[in-house]
């Protein structure tokens, strides 16, 4: 039975072998190739079937080829040798037919020929995607090396890193298949340099060098200097009048040439979206670094103008105590204050004022001593300032005063750092301005305008005597010459008879009424004072003394003024300079003319009206919202220890009520 089955199988194989030897017609061969091509170009389901055909027959066929089951194998192995030889040992042609099926089957098993292979490898787009399109993770694995290879690449030395950068595009594509951190590690293994490049990556600018040059057009001191570095060409832009060449060489030029990585990681990045901000940095004295290849902009603080050295004050001279005075440099002035008050509670808040000048000011105060309401009120006023430019702190003082129409200064200003420190410890707020040697102190009272920093260095008895002299000297200077007019014009009976006779004799040759006589000589004194202040110091003093003597003597001999009036005007002029505050001295001179006119029109009654107006005006004045006449009204008993009479220092412990911080 088994022998008959194998014979039939043998005959079928022989028929297929003979059929394979017969030649195939060309038309039939083309049809077969087209059918195979069509089958290979089918949909993804057909591809799976072809794949199955390539991989091998199904298990049932495989079983038929490999042989029967063990029982049948035993039956086959059991026949006589001749039958065994007939089964196992066919001739070579038959063996070839058994081992290799006909060419069509062999072709189906081994795969299509090259033309058909091309058809399989190059189908249309969606078929190609179905055949070749693995998922992204596999694609990334194909394009880039595995993690171990990537780790090996990261561990290369710089020369090998450079060799990787010089690979051909296909090899670079394989490297680009890595993730961002690994790719950066391959391209730049230096951590400091990598950090600098990451910093510059966020500084992609939208401006170019031509736009900066356009903004700085017609500025004669603008400098554009190109420097060759490892990162390409770098252009330095700065103003030569605001930058010291030696400092620029040490802080910018040499580091760029020798330590470019250090420069990239330490220098500040300019505002990449605002060209006006870059130009403003240049005009403020900073240096701009423009990297052409990297398209980045950095800025360096190189502002170093010429400054005046610290010297003694010409307006607030003292015999005892420190002799240094503020300069026009804001930083220098702040350092002089902080050397005297060394504590973290000393605060400095910077502001920019002036639409055209962009002037910098600093609000200085001691945090635990300042009155918060006064501080907030001052900051609100500064925020509302709308003025083109400021060149001295006195300009700002006039704008933020409570009553700008008053002749009296409502804020104290000084050029002495020791006096400024005393005001800060008393809870006051100080404003310093760049390019101004003066600082402003607020709030301030009327009585404090007569205080001098030398009062705290003298004995309390001497300081008290000088304060009394200054205070009453203010009222004497505004009342002395008006009293002369009132007495001679309207009230001659108020004077003793002998004094009245002497005054009449001195005026016997004067053709003018007393009011005209006083106004004439007062104007002459003002002219001498103003001309002396505008001349050089030595010449000005000579002109003041000689001019006063010559003009006074000539006026008396000519009968224009009386000799008694010359003495009264000279004393009044000297008393006006007793006040330590120059602005208060100017206010006393202005108020004196109001009293002179009132006395000339209404006599002593007009003089009293002017005095009433003066007190009413002073009582209605405020300094930063606080009463100008404090501590007299409202009365603060503890403040009287440091008033017209300066008590010993151990009595003066608390800050004054005008600036006392609220609990």
Number of C-alpha atoms within 10 A of each C-alpha: 6 11 14 9 9 13 13 10 11 16 11 11 17 15 11 13 20 11 12 16 10 8 8 11 9 9 9 10 12 12 12 13 16 13 12 16 18 15 15 23 20 17 14 16 9 14 18 14 14 18 13 13 15 15 12 14 13 10 9 9 11 11 12 10 12 9 11 13 10 9 9 12 12 11 13 18 14 11 14 10 11 10 14 14 11 12 16 13 12 14 10 9 11 15 12 13 20 16 10 12 16 19 13 12 12 12 13 16 17 14 16 20 12 9 11 18 13 12 17 21 15 13 16 11 9 12 18 15 12 13 17 11 12 12 8 9 8 11 13 17 14 13 17 20 16 13 12 9 11 17 14 11 19 20 14 14 11 15 9 14 18 14 10 17 15 11 12 9 10 10 14 15 13 15 22 17 17 20 11 10 8 19 17 15 18 26 16 17 18 12 10 14 16 17 14 18 17 14 15 19 13 11 19 14 19 12 16 14 15 9 11 15 16 9 13 18 10 9 11 10 12 16 15 14 10 13 14 11 14 12 13 11 15 24 18 20 23 28 21 17 16 19 20 16 12 9 13 19 12 10 14 19 15 12 15 21 14 12 13 16 19 14 18 22 18 12 16 15 19 21 18 17 13 12 18 12 12 23 18 12 20 23 17 17 21 22 26 25 25 22 20 15 10 17 17 23 27 22 22 22 18 21 22 15 13 11 11 10 12 15 11 17 17 9 13 17 18 16 9 12 14 16 16 16 23 26 24 19 19 19 13 16 24 16 12 21 20 16 11 13 17 9 10 9 12 17 14 17 11 13 15 14 21 16 13 10 13 15 18 16 20 20 18 22 25 21 16 13 20 22 21 15 13 21 19 10 12 20 13 11 14 15 11 10 14 11 14 12 15 21 14 18 20 19 12 20 21 15 15 18 20 18 17 13 8 13 14 20 24 28 25 24 25 21 22 26 24 21 18 23 19 15 21 25 18 22 25 28 25 22 22 28 29 22 18 20 20 23 24 22 22 26 25 27 24 24 16 21 22 22 22 19 20 18 20 17 15 14 14 16 13 13 23 19 14 19 23 15 16 21 18 12 19 23 16 18 24 25 20 17 25 26 20 24 29 25 18 20 18 16 14 15 10 11 12 9 11 9 11 15 11 12 17 14 12 16 21 12 15 17 12 13 13 23 21 16 18 25 15 13 21 20 11 16 21 13 12 18 17 13 15 20 13 10 12 10 11 9 12 18 17 12 17 18 12 12 16 18 12 10 15 21 15 13 16 19 13 12 17 18 27 25 17 14 22 19 11 15 18 14 15 22 18 11 21 23 19 21 22 19 21 19 18 23 20 16 18 22 19 14 18 23 18 16 27 27 19 23 28 24 17 15 23 22 14 20 24 15 14 20 19 11 12 13 11 11 13 16 16 11 20 21 22 23 15 18 21 26 22 23 22 16 10 13 12 14 12 16 18 17 18 20 19 20 17 24 17 15 12 6 11 15 12 13 19 21 20 27 24 17 19 11 4
